[in-house]
Amino acid sequence: MTTRTDVEIIDPCFKPMVLPNAPLELLGEGFRWLEGPVWFADQECLLFSDLPNDRIMRWTPDGGISVFRQPSGFANGHTRDRQGRLIGCSHRDRCITRTELDGRVVVLVDRYEGKRLNSPNDVIVKSDGTIWFSDPPYGIQPDYEGGKQGSERPACVYRLIPDTGGLSVVSERFAGPNGLCFSPDETRLYVCESGLQFDPAPVQHIAVLEICADGASLGEPRIFHKIDPGFADGIRCDEDGNVWSSAADGVHCIAPSGELIGKIRVPYAVSNLTFGGRSRSRLFICASHSLFAIFTNQRGAQRP
């Protein structure tokens, strides 16, 4: 065990991944519930969602925190496409958006087979430019994160070809698909199964699905890891294939084998996280009403 109170070494392989002189830093607080962090290296800033307050926030090392967009359509998850544009999930408007380089916000997709999406939650972009996103009903069940609306589609994980608008279901095997990430070599897709929102005993785990040779379809899901305490909401891979996951007591690091190897303890329940900063080795952590960061000795995965 380490003497640091904010780090727990479960497997010795985790020890060189954390730095003895890099503390957990509080970057901002006073929000409601933070989500969807995404790093813009070319602008040296982090964007993240203050979801119940219907706004996207911006953090910079020199300028601190400011409002990037309000209203945001109750934005949740974010990523960047291969051209560097912001791709986002809107709970209120039930769609995937793209912010063009001139600042215009366009809707990429809001329906499948004529029926409205639920409330897109998390989104990632593959090296071929396709956009993959989860679509649980979380944002249309309470008013707090979007607004009560009727569901027209079952919860699914989708794949979007942005150039043509082609949308396909890649998995409908989840009650509440949430956070997503690819393995560094894009042979695996990890999906956070958060279960039904108001179920007294929801099914909750991180699933892994093999990506087929066509790059567009998936094998059957299997359980990769169960977070304890809490459940997995947002996840990211580092360049060695370890999965870093949100949890009730902080951030858990899980080896590619599915074994828990270490934790970074955070004072509040963590919803999401992303790597950024210099060399993609700073871990930004959305934890309830606060934004934290910690420098690590691991780099976040990049698409090929």
C-alpha positions as YAML, in Angstrom:
chain: A
units: angstrom
residues:
- id: 1
  name: MET
  ca: [0.00, 0.00, 0.00]
- id: 2
  name: THR
  ca: [1.08, 3.58, -0.66]
- id: 3
  name: THR
  ca: [1.17, 6.27, 2.01]
- id: 4
  name: ARG
  ca: [-0.80, 8.66, -0.21]
- id: 5
  name: THR
  ca: [-4.43, 8.91, 0.91]
- id: 6
  name: ASP
  ca: [-5.68, 9.66, -2.62]
- id: 7
  name: VAL
  ca: [-4.06, 6.62, -4.28]
- id: 8
  name: GLU
  ca: [-4.62, 2.93, -3.60]
- id: 9
  name: ILE
  ca: [-2.21, 0.41, -5.10]
- id: 10
  name: ILE
  ca: [-3.99, -2.92, -5.56]
- id: 11
  name: ASP
  ca: [-1.55, -4.49, -8.00]
- id: 12
  name: PRO
  ca: [2.14, -3.47, -8.08]
- id: 13
  name: CYS
  ca: [1.83, -2.69, -11.80]
- id: 14
  name: PHE
  ca: [-0.26, 0.37, -10.90]
- id: 15
  name: LYS
  ca: [2.48, 1.99, -8.82]
- id: 16
  name: PRO
  ca: [4.51, 3.39, -11.74]
- id: 17
  name: MET
  ca: [1.30, 4.76, -13.30]
- id: 18
  name: VAL
  ca: [0.87, 7.36, -10.56]
- id: 19
  name: LEU
  ca: [3.32, 10.02, -9.42]
- id: 20
  name: PRO
  ca: [4.27, 10.45, -5.75]
- id: 21
  name: ASN
  ca: [4.53, 14.24, -6.08]
- id: 22
  name: ALA
  ca: [1.41, 14.89, -8.21]
- id: 23
  name: PRO
  ca: [-1.57, 15.62, -5.96]
- id: 24
  name: LEU
  ca: [-5.26, 15.61, -6.81]
- id: 25
  name: GLU
  ca: [-6.10, 19.23, -7.69]
- id: 26
  name: LEU
  ca: [-9.46, 20.99, -7.43]
- id: 27
  name: LEU
  ca: [-9.97, 23.10, -10.58]
- id: 28
  name: GLY
  ca: [-13.51, 24.32, -9.94]
- id: 29
  name: GLU
  ca: [-16.69, 23.74, -7.95]
- id: 30
  name: GLY
  ca: [-20.22, 25.05, -7.47]
- id: 31
  name: PHE
  ca: [-21.78, 23.21, -10.41]
- id: 32
  name: ARG
  ca: [-24.68, 20.74, -10.26]
- id: 33
  name: TRP
  ca: [-23.56, 17.55, -12.03]
- id: 34
  name: LEU
  ca: [-20.57, 17.46, -14.36]
- id: 35
  name: GLU
  ca: [-20.27, 15.28, -17.45]
- id: 36
  name: GLY
  ca: [-18.76, 14.96, -20.91]
- id: 37
  name: PRO
  ca: [-15.15, 16.23, -20.57]
- id: 38
  name: VAL
  ca: [-13.16, 16.60, -23.79]
- id: 39
  name: TRP
  ca: [-9.65, 18.03, -24.23]
- id: 40
  name: PHE
  ca: [-8.73, 20.48, -27.02]
- id: 41
  name: ALA
  ca: [-4.94, 20.30, -27.25]
- id: 42
  name: ASP
  ca: [-4.73, 22.90, -30.02]
- id: 43
  name: GLN
  ca: [-6.62, 25.40, -27.86]
- id: 44
  name: GLU
  ca: [-5.22, 24.14, -24.55]
- id: 45
  name: CYS
  ca: [-8.63, 23.93, -22.96]
- id: 46
  name: LEU
  ca: [-11.10, 21.45, -21.51]
- id: 47
  name: LEU
  ca: [-14.81, 21.54, -22.32]
- id: 48
  name: PHE
  ca: [-17.26, 19.82, -20.00]
- id: 49
  name: SER
  ca: [-21.01, 19.78, -19.36]
- id: 50
  name: ASP
  ca: [-22.73, 21.22, -16.31]
- id: 51
  name: LEU
  ca: [-25.67, 19.08, -17.31]
- id: 52
  name: PRO
  ca: [-28.59, 20.15, -15.05]
- id: 53
  name: ASN
  ca: [-27.62, 23.81, -15.56]
- id: 54
  name: ASP
  ca: [-27.93, 23.34, -19.34]
- id: 55
  name: ARG
  ca: [-24.49, 24.69, -20.19]
- id: 56
  name: ILE
  ca: [-21.08, 23.68, -21.50]
- id: 57
  name: MET
  ca: [-18.15, 25.05, -19.52]
- id: 58
  name: ARG
  ca: [-14.60, 25.83, -20.58]
- id: 59
  name: TRP
  ca: [-11.44, 25.50, -18.45]
- id: 60
  name: THR
  ca: [-8.01, 26.83, -19.39]
- id: 61
  name: PRO
  ca: [-4.79, 26.73, -17.33]
- id: 62
  name: ASP
  ca: [-4.49, 30.52, -17.35]
- id: 63
  name: GLY
  ca: [-8.07, 31.72, -17.58]
- id: 64
  name: GLY
  ca: [-9.85, 29.34, -15.23]
- id: 65
  name: ILE
  ca: [-13.49, 28.47, -15.88]
- id: 66
  name: SER
  ca: [-15.98, 30.27, -18.10]
- id: 67
  name: VAL
  ca: [-19.24, 29.47, -19.91]
- id: 68
  name: PHE
  ca: [-18.66, 28.10, -23.40]
- id: 69
  name: ARG
  ca: [-22.32, 27.65, -24.43]
- id: 70
  name: GLN
  ca: [-25.65, 28.23, -22.73]
- id: 71
  name: PRO
  ca: [-28.21, 26.90, -23.36]
- id: 72
  name: SER
  ca: [-26.59, 23.70, -24.58]
- id: 73
  name: GLY
  ca: [-29.61, 21.48, -25.21]
- id: 74
  name: PHE
  ca: [-28.71, 19.79, -21.92]
- id: 75
  name: ALA
  ca: [-25.48, 18.52, -23.43]
- id: 76
  name: ASN
  ca: [-23.93, 15.38, -21.97]
- id: 77
  name: GLY
  ca: [-21.06, 13.47, -23.63]
- id: 78
  name: HIS
  ca: [-18.54, 15.04, -26.02]
- id: 79
  name: THR
  ca: [-15.68, 14.06, -28.29]
- id: 80
  name: ARG
  ca: [-13.83, 15.44, -31.31]
- id: 81
  name: ASP
  ca: [-13.99, 14.15, -34.86]
- id: 82
  name: ARG
  ca: [-11.04, 13.59, -37.17]
- id: 83
  name: GLN
  ca: [-11.21, 17.24, -38.28]
- id: 84
  name: GLY
  ca: [-11.11, 18.52, -34.70]
- id: 85
  name: ARG
  ca: [-14.76, 19.52, -34.52]
- id: 86
  name: LEU
  ca: [-16.78, 19.15, -31.32]
- id: 87
  name: ILE
  ca: [-19.27, 16.27, -31.42]
- id: 88
  name: GLY
  ca: [-21.89, 16.36, -28.67]
- id: 89
  name: CYS
  ca: [-24.90, 14.58, -27.21]
- id: 90
  name: SER
  ca: [-28.04, 16.60, -26.50]
- id: 91
  name: HIS
  ca: [-30.52, 15.27, -23.96]
- id: 92
  name: ARG
  ca: [-33.19, 17.92, -24.49]
- id: 93
  name: ASP
  ca: [-33.07, 17.86, -28.29]
- id: 94
  name: ARG
  ca: [-32.44, 14.10, -28.45]
- id: 95
  name: CYS
  ca: [-29.72, 14.31, -31.06]
- id: 96
  name: ILE
  ca: [-26.03, 14.24, -31.96]
- id: 97
  name: THR
  ca: [-24.60, 17.64, -32.86]
- id: 98
  name: ARG
  ca: [-21.44, 18.89, -34.50]
- id: 99
  name: THR
  ca: [-19.94, 22.31, -33.93]
- id: 100
  name: GLU
  ca: [-18.40, 23.47, -37.19]
- id: 101
  name: LEU
  ca: [-15.10, 25.32, -37.25]
- id: 102
  name: ASP
  ca: [-16.98, 28.58, -37.84]
- id: 103
  name: GLY
  ca: [-19.07, 28.01, -34.69]
- id: 104
  name: ARG
  ca: [-22.30, 26.82, -36.32]
- id: 105
  name: VAL
  ca: [-24.03, 23.95, -34.51]
- id: 106
  name: VAL
  ca: [-25.61, 21.38, -36.83]
- id: 107
  name: VAL
  ca: [-27.68, 18.32, -36.03]
- id: 108
  name: LEU
  ca: [-26.12, 15.15, -37.46]
- id: 109
  name: VAL
  ca: [-28.88, 12.74, -36.47]
- id: 110
  name: ASP
  ca: [-31.99, 12.74, -34.29]
- id: 111
  name: ARG
  ca: [-34.02, 9.79, -35.60]
- id: 112
  name: TYR
  ca: [-33.68, 6.17, -36.53]
- id: 113
  name: GLU
  ca: [-36.21, 4.61, -38.92]
- id: 114
  name: GLY
  ca: [-38.45, 7.64, -38.46]
- id: 115
  name: LYS
  ca: [-38.53, 7.47, -34.65]
- id: 116
  name: ARG
  ca: [-36.82, 9.93, -32.34]
- id: 117
  name: LEU
  ca: [-33.73, 8.94, -30.42]
- id: 118
  name: ASN
  ca: [-34.00, 8.82, -26.64]
- id: 119
  name: SER
  ca: [-31.27, 10.99, -25.13]
- id: 120
  name: PRO
  ca: [-27.80, 10.36, -26.57]
- id: 121
  name: ASN
  ca: [-25.44, 10.00, -23.62]
- id: 122
  name: ASP
  ca: [-21.84, 9.35, -24.70]
- id: 123
  name: VAL
  ca: [-20.10, 9.55, -28.04]
- id: 124
  name: ILE
  ca: [-16.75, 8.45, -29.49]
- id: 125
  name: VAL
  ca: [-15.15, 8.65, -32.94]
- id: 126
  name: LYS
  ca: [-13.33, 5.76, -34.61]
- id: 127
  name: SER
  ca: [-10.24, 6.22, -36.77]
- id: 128
  name: ASP
  ca: [-12.37, 5.74, -39.91]
- id: 129
  name: GLY
  ca: [-14.41, 8.82, -38.94]
- id: 130
  name: THR
  ca: [-17.54, 6.97, -37.90]
- id: 131
  name: ILE
  ca: [-19.36, 8.22, -34.80]
- id: 132
  name: TRP
  ca: [-20.52, 5.70, -32.19]
- id: 133
  name: PHE
  ca: [-22.92, 6.75, -29.44]
- id: 134
  name: SER
  ca: [-25.07, 5.33, -26.66]
- id: 135
  name: ASP
  ca: [-28.76, 6.20, -26.42]
- id: 136
  name: PRO
  ca: [-30.40, 5.35, -23.07]
- id: 137
  name: PRO
  ca: [-33.58, 7.11, -21.88]
- id: 138
  name: TYR
  ca: [-31.86, 8.82, -18.92]
- id: 139
  name: GLY
  ca: [-32.32, 12.38, -20.20]
- id: 140
  name: ILE
  ca: [-36.03, 12.08, -20.97]
- id: 141
  name: GLN
  ca: [-37.11, 10.36, -17.75]
- id: 142
  name: PRO
  ca: [-36.50, 13.26, -15.27]
- id: 143
  name: ASP
  ca: [-36.73, 17.02, -15.81]
- id: 144
  name: TYR
  ca: [-33.37, 17.45, -14.06]
- id: 145
  name: GLU
  ca: [-31.19, 16.34, -17.00]
- id: 146
  name: GLY
  ca: [-33.27, 17.32, -20.01]
- id: 147
  name: GLY
  ca: [-37.02, 17.06, -19.59]
- id: 148
  name: LYS
  ca: [-39.66, 14.36, -19.39]
- id: 149
  name: GLN
  ca: [-40.59, 13.06, -22.82]
- id: 150
  name: GLY
  ca: [-41.91, 9.81, -24.22]
- id: 151
  name: SER
  ca: [-39.50, 7.15, -25.48]
- id: 152
  name: GLU
  ca: [-39.96, 5.96, -29.06]
- id: 153
  name: ARG
  ca: [-37.00, 3.59, -29.33]
- id: 154
  name: PRO
  ca: [-35.34, 0.94, -27.14]
- id: 155
  name: ALA
  ca: [-31.96, 1.78, -25.67]
- id: 156
  name: CYS
  ca: [-29.20, 1.06, -28.21]
- id: 157
  name: VAL
  ca: [-25.62, 1.73, -29.23]
- id: 158
  name: TYR
  ca: [-25.45, 3.27, -32.71]
- id: 159
  name: ARG
  ca: [-22.89, 3.82, -35.44]
- id: 160
  name: LEU
  ca: [-23.21, 6.91, -37.63]
- id: 161
  name: ILE
  ca: [-21.48, 7.59, -40.95]
- id: 162
  name: PRO
  ca: [-21.45, 11.40, -40.86]
- id: 163
  name: ASP
  ca: [-20.72, 11.93, -44.56]
- id: 164
  name: THR
  ca: [-23.84, 10.02, -45.66]
- id: 165
  name: GLY
  ca: [-26.02, 10.19, -42.55]
- id: 166
  name: GLY
  ca: [-26.18, 6.40, -42.49]
- id: 167
  name: LEU
  ca: [-27.18, 5.21, -39.02]
- id: 168
  name: SER
  ca: [-27.14, 1.61, -37.83]
- id: 169
  name: VAL
  ca: [-27.69, -0.21, -34.55]
- id: 170
  name: VAL
  ca: [-24.54, -2.00, -33.45]
- id: 171
  name: SER
  ca: [-25.97, -3.34, -30.19]
- id: 172
  name: GLU
  ca: [-29.37, -3.46, -28.52]
- id: 173
  name: ARG
  ca: [-28.25, -5.78, -25.73]
- id: 174
  name: PHE
  ca: [-28.12, -3.09, -23.03]
- id: 175
  name: ALA
  ca: [-30.85, -1.75, -20.74]
- id: 176
  name: GLY
  ca: [-28.90, 1.45, -20.09]
- id: 177
  name: PRO
  ca: [-25.85, 1.88, -22.35]
- id: 178
  name: ASN
  ca: [-23.78, 4.73, -20.97]
- id: 179
  name: GLY
  ca: [-20.04, 5.48, -21.32]
- id: 180
  name: LEU
  ca: [-18.10, 4.18, -24.34]
- id: 181
  name: CYS
  ca: [-14.48, 3.78, -25.35]
- id: 182
  name: PHE
  ca: [-12.43, 1.85, -27.88]
- id: 183
  name: SER
  ca: [-9.32, -0.11, -27.02]
- id: 184
  name: PRO
  ca: [-6.20, 1.58, -28.46]
- id: 185
  name: ASP
  ca: [-6.07, -0.82, -31.43]
- id: 186
  name: GLU
  ca: [-9.84, -0.57, -31.96]
- id: 187
  name: THR
  ca: [-10.39, -4.31, -31.68]
- id: 188
  name: ARG
  ca: [-12.65, -3.85, -28.64]
- id: 189
  name: LEU
  ca: [-15.54, -1.60, -27.68]
- id: 190
  name: TYR
  ca: [-16.16, -1.08, -23.97]
- id: 191
  name: VAL
  ca: [-19.70, -0.16, -22.92]
- id: 192
  name: CYS
  ca: [-20.84, 0.88, -19.46]
- id: 193
  name: GLU
  ca: [-24.10, -0.89, -18.67]
- id: 194
  name: SER
  ca: [-25.72, 1.36, -16.05]
- id: 195
  name: GLY
  ca: [-29.08, -0.40, -16.06]
- id: 196
  name: LEU
  ca: [-32.56, 1.05, -15.85]
- id: 197
  name: GLN
  ca: [-32.49, 4.37, -14.04]
- id: 198
  name: PHE
  ca: [-35.20, 3.73, -11.46]
- id: 199
  name: ASP
  ca: [-34.81, -0.03, -11.16]
- id: 200
  name: PRO
  ca: [-34.27, -1.03, -7.49]
- id: 201
  name: ALA
  ca: [-31.73, -3.64, -8.63]
- id: 202
  name: PRO
  ca: [-30.26, -2.46, -11.94]
- id: 203
  name: VAL
  ca: [-27.80, -4.57, -13.92]
- id: 204
  name: GLN
  ca: [-24.52, -2.63, -13.82]
- id: 205
  name: HIS
  ca: [-21.10, -3.54, -15.21]
- id: 206
  name: ILE
  ca: [-18.58, -2.67, -17.91]
- id: 207
  name: ALA
  ca: [-19.10, -4.88, -20.95]
- id: 208
  name: VAL
  ca: [-16.62, -5.58, -23.71]
- id: 209
  name: LEU
  ca: [-17.53, -6.43, -27.30]
- id: 210
  name: GLU
  ca: [-15.10, -7.55, -29.98]
- id: 211
  name: ILE
  ca: [-15.17, -5.42, -33.12]
- id: 212
  name: CYS
  ca: [-15.55, -7.60, -36.18]
- id: 213
  name: ALA
  ca: [-13.19, -7.54, -39.16]
- id: 214
  name: ASP
  ca: [-15.55, -5.25, -41.10]
- id: 215
  name: GLY
  ca: [-14.98, -2.56, -38.46]
- id: 216
  name: ALA
  ca: [-18.70, -1.86, -38.31]
- id: 217
  name: SER
  ca: [-20.27, -4.73, -36.37]
- id: 218
  name: LEU
  ca: [-19.78, -6.27, -32.96]
- id: 219
  name: GLY
  ca: [-19.62, -9.63, -31.27]
- id: 220
  name: GLU
  ca: [-21.74, -10.50, -28.28]
- id: 221
  name: PRO
  ca: [-21.15, -8.52, -25.08]
- id: 222
  name: ARG
  ca: [-19.48, -10.13, -22.12]
- id: 223
  name: ILE
  ca: [-18.86, -8.78, -18.66]
- id: 224
  name: PHE
  ca: [-15.44, -7.15, -18.44]
- id: 225
  name: HIS
  ca: [-15.55, -5.72, -14.91]
- id: 226
  name: LYS
  ca: [-17.99, -4.73, -12.17]
- id: 227
  name: ILE
  ca: [-17.24, -1.46, -10.39]
- id: 228
  name: ASP
  ca: [-17.55, -1.48, -6.61]
- id: 229
  name: PRO
  ca: [-18.60, 0.80, -4.98]
- id: 230
  name: GLY
  ca: [-21.01, 2.47, -7.36]
- id: 231
  name: PHE
  ca: [-21.07, 1.78, -11.08]
- id: 232
  name: ALA
  ca: [-19.28, 2.78, -14.25]
- id: 233
  name: ASP
  ca: [-20.55, 5.93, -15.95]
- id: 234
  name: GLY
  ca: [-17.68, 7.34, -18.03]
- id: 235
  name: ILE
  ca: [-14.55, 5.42, -19.13]
- id: 236
  name: ARG
  ca: [-11.32, 6.05, -21.02]
- id: 237
  name: CYS
  ca: [-8.43, 3.84, -22.18]
- id: 238
  name: ASP
  ca: [-4.78, 4.70, -21.82]
- id: 239
  name: GLU
  ca: [-2.31, 3.85, -24.56]
- id: 240
  name: ASP
  ca: [-1.48, 0.52, -22.89]
- id: 241
  name: GLY
  ca: [-5.12, -0.59, -22.96]
- id: 242
  name: ASN
  ca: [-5.93, -0.08, -19.28]
- id: 243
  name: VAL
  ca: [-9.48, 1.13, -18.69]
- id: 244
  name: TRP
  ca: [-9.92, 4.09, -16.33]
- id: 245
  name: SER
  ca: [-13.46, 4.21, -14.97]
- id: 246
  name: SER
  ca: [-15.64, 6.43, -12.84]
- id: 247
  name: ALA
  ca: [-16.76, 4.99, -9.50]
- id: 248
  name: ALA
  ca: [-18.47, 6.09, -6.32]
- id: 249
  name: ASP
  ca: [-15.15, 6.50, -4.52]
- id: 250
  name: GLY
  ca: [-13.10, 7.98, -7.35]
- id: 251
  name: VAL
  ca: [-11.38, 6.60, -10.46]
- id: 252
  name: HIS
  ca: [-10.62, 2.88, -10.84]
- id: 253
  name: CYS
  ca: [-7.90, 1.59, -13.16]
- id: 254
  name: ILE
  ca: [-8.64, -1.80, -14.72]
- id: 255
  name: ALA
  ca: [-6.10, -3.90, -16.62]
- id: 256
  name: PRO
  ca: [-6.99, -5.26, -20.10]
- id: 257
  name: SER
  ca: [-7.59, -8.60, -18.37]
- id: 258
  name: GLY
  ca: [-10.46, -7.06, -16.39]
- id: 259
  name: GLU
  ca: [-8.64, -7.01, -13.05]
- id: 260
  name: LEU
  ca: [-8.75, -3.93, -10.82]
- id: 261
  name: ILE
  ca: [-5.17, -2.72, -10.29]
- id: 262
  name: GLY
  ca: [-5.54, 0.63, -8.55]
- id: 263
  name: LYS
  ca: [-7.66, 3.59, -7.53]
- id: 264
  name: ILE
  ca: [-7.40, 7.35, -7.38]
- id: 265
  name: ARG
  ca: [-9.68, 8.39, -4.57]
- id: 266
  name: VAL
  ca: [-11.84, 11.50, -5.07]
- id: 267
  name: PRO
  ca: [-14.02, 13.18, -2.39]
- id: 268
  name: TYR
  ca: [-17.20, 12.87, -4.48]
- id: 269
  name: ALA
  ca: [-18.75, 10.31, -6.82]
- id: 270
  name: VAL
  ca: [-17.13, 10.47, -10.24]
- id: 271
  name: SER
  ca: [-19.26, 10.62, -13.37]
- id: 272
  name: ASN
  ca: [-16.71, 10.96, -16.15]
- id: 273
  name: LEU
  ca: [-13.07, 11.59, -16.99]
- id: 274
  name: THR
  ca: [-10.66, 12.19, -19.83]
- id: 275
  name: PHE
  ca: [-6.94, 12.42, -20.49]
- id: 276
  name: GLY
  ca: [-5.49, 15.72, -21.68]
- id: 277
  name: GLY
  ca: [-2.91, 18.36, -20.95]
- id: 278
  name: ARG
  ca: [0.76, 18.01, -21.73]
- id: 279
  name: SER
  ca: [1.43, 14.64, -23.39]
- id: 280
  name: ARG
  ca: [-2.18, 13.51, -22.69]
- id: 281
  name: SER
  ca: [-1.08, 12.42, -19.20]
- id: 282
  name: ARG
  ca: [-3.24, 14.70, -17.08]
- id: 283
  name: LEU
  ca: [-6.46, 13.05, -15.97]
- id: 284
  name: PHE
  ca: [-9.43, 15.45, -15.76]
- id: 285
  name: ILE
  ca: [-12.17, 14.19, -13.45]
- id: 286
  name: CYS
  ca: [-15.82, 15.25, -13.31]
- id: 287
  name: ALA
  ca: [-17.00, 14.50, -9.76]
- id: 288
  name: SER
  ca: [-20.52, 15.54, -8.82]
- id: 289
  name: HIS
  ca: [-20.39, 19.36, -8.50]
- id: 290
  name: SER
  ca: [-16.59, 19.67, -8.80]
- id: 291
  name: LEU
  ca: [-13.85, 19.42, -11.41]
- id: 292
  name: PHE
  ca: [-10.55, 17.80, -10.43]
- id: 293
  name: ALA
  ca: [-7.32, 16.90, -12.22]
- id: 294
  name: ILE
  ca: [-4.24, 14.83, -11.48]
- id: 295
  name: PHE
  ca: [-1.04, 14.27, -13.44]
- id: 296
  name: THR
  ca: [-0.38, 10.57, -14.08]
- id: 297
  name: ASN
  ca: [2.45, 8.60, -15.63]
- id: 298
  name: GLN
  ca: [0.13, 7.17, -18.30]
- id: 299
  name: ARG
  ca: [-0.96, 8.70, -21.59]
- id: 300
  name: GLY
  ca: [-4.47, 8.56, -22.90]
- id: 301
  name: ALA
  ca: [-5.03, 6.45, -26.01]
- id: 302
  name: GLN
  ca: [-5.11, 8.13, -29.40]
- id: 303
  name: ARG
  ca: [-6.88, 6.82, -32.48]
- id: 304
  name: PRO
  ca: [-4.56, 5.29, -35.10]
...
